[in-house]
Amino acid sequence: MMVPTNLLYPTQADRDAAVVMLRAQITGMQNAIRSGVTTANYDGKSITYASFADLQKALGLAVRELQTLLAPVGYRRPTAGFAVFNRGNR
């Protein structure tokens, strides 16, 4: 069960700090994957994962959490469409 974001990050400053931290973690994990290693470095910290699959799983979890923080509750992406007008001249 996922805890609502507003309980985890009650203020906008807390949410902003969490977003910055998650982005640093994601960047560190992406750099580790690109380098072919299982040790991710970010913000002066280093985490070594047991396997490449564990690193990818952690990256997926961090990305989903970041998406949850950035998406407002009840927000629905607007649908893009193409409007066609006809004046009846043809």
Summary of the structure (lengths in Angstrom):
residues: 90
radius of gyration: 19.9
end to end distance: 58.1
largest distance: 69.1
contacts: 174
relative contact order: 0.14
helix: 52%
strand: 9%
